Amino acid sequence: MPPFKTSYVCLPCRASYKQPYDRQREDRICPRCAGVLIHAGSAFAPPKRRDTAGWRTLSVLLNAGVRFHKSCCGGPGYRPRTLSEVKERMAYAERTGEPFAQALVRPELPR
């Protein structure tokens, strides 16, 4: 059986790489800049390299600890796609005291 592959992301290069997943090998190196790759998950779909806003949104998600892992019933669930959705969730997290990563993955914000 072939090894399970998952996505790793280099934010400065705006690049995504599918590599075999290995628990013992945590630090992956970007082939372009030699920086550290971030494990994004197996259900990750990268934005286009020219999509600056998409990569800024993605960097907020990844730096907050949000990943794109498959669940038993499908994909990773809701993830914000625009900076305005991220800003709404940041304001909600500050207002309510909810952890930032948890507020980012909420499909709907209570009014």
Secondary structure, 3 states (H helix, E strand, C coil): CCCCEEEEEECCCCEEEEEECCCCCCCEECCCCCCEEEEEECCCCCCCCCCHHHHHHHHHHHHCCCCCCCECCECCCCCCCCHHHHHHHHHHHHHHCCCHHHHHCCCCCCC
